[in-house]
Structures are given as C-alpha cells and as structure tokens.
Amino acid sequence: NKVSTGGAAERAGLRGGNERAYLGNTPIMLGGDLIVAIDGENIQDQQDLAQVMNAHRAGDTVKLTIYRGKQKMEVNVTLGEAREQV
C-alpha cells in the first residue's frame, strides 16, 4: 500500500495508493499498483506475498505482474534489504 522513497519498488517505477479507504476497521490505500504475481506465483494476500518474498534475498531480481488501473504489466524489481521492500 506504500512505496518507500528510494526503495526498490520506487526505483522500479511502482506506484503506491493515494486514496485512504476502510475495509471494516482496517485502513487501506486505493489507487496504486496491484501486485497479482511474483515470478509467476499468484499473490492473493499478505501471506502469499510473505511466502514468496521469504524465498528471495536482497539483490535478487523478481518479475512482478501488476495491474495499474485496467492495464496488466510486468515489471522487474531488484530487491533491496527487507526494510526497503514493498
């Protein structure tokens, strides 16, 4: 939901959300890129994301499949240290 300034996601051109909304009592950001797969592995929730990311290290390059609005895109991202990652 947030792209860190100077982080790997920003360097790859990813966009974070820019509109706050609530899902129940949980704040979420809308309007940014939606990651749907990493290296072909479907990402449906935070657990999927963590599982795929735990298989990689800083310096690895992964291919993200994202939606930016209605447009499906593939973006290569070279991972930084954990504090830099999306």
Steps between C-alpha positions, in 0.01 A plus 500: 500500500802728532804540279805604704692799370828378351402134545502218247134548406546871430812432294296250294228760440228346718228729629351488848140579587393863527150475648423374852199273544386253765429129473301453819726667758818443299640799309610418145639710217332503159627612163846345488643207311353162594752214516333179378805275449872477573704283265176339384383415856151640563476749786156517660583625848774612738585139588563412132719808465704414810546138390631596156720782634653273766637284218706797372791708625612859457650539154270242337295621205136393485234552234185659638171472316296806591183680405516877463137586461375259232842455341691179578878552511817309585774680689844374604601601851841452660432441867659713766539431870179400681441852630498627140260247355134559421 
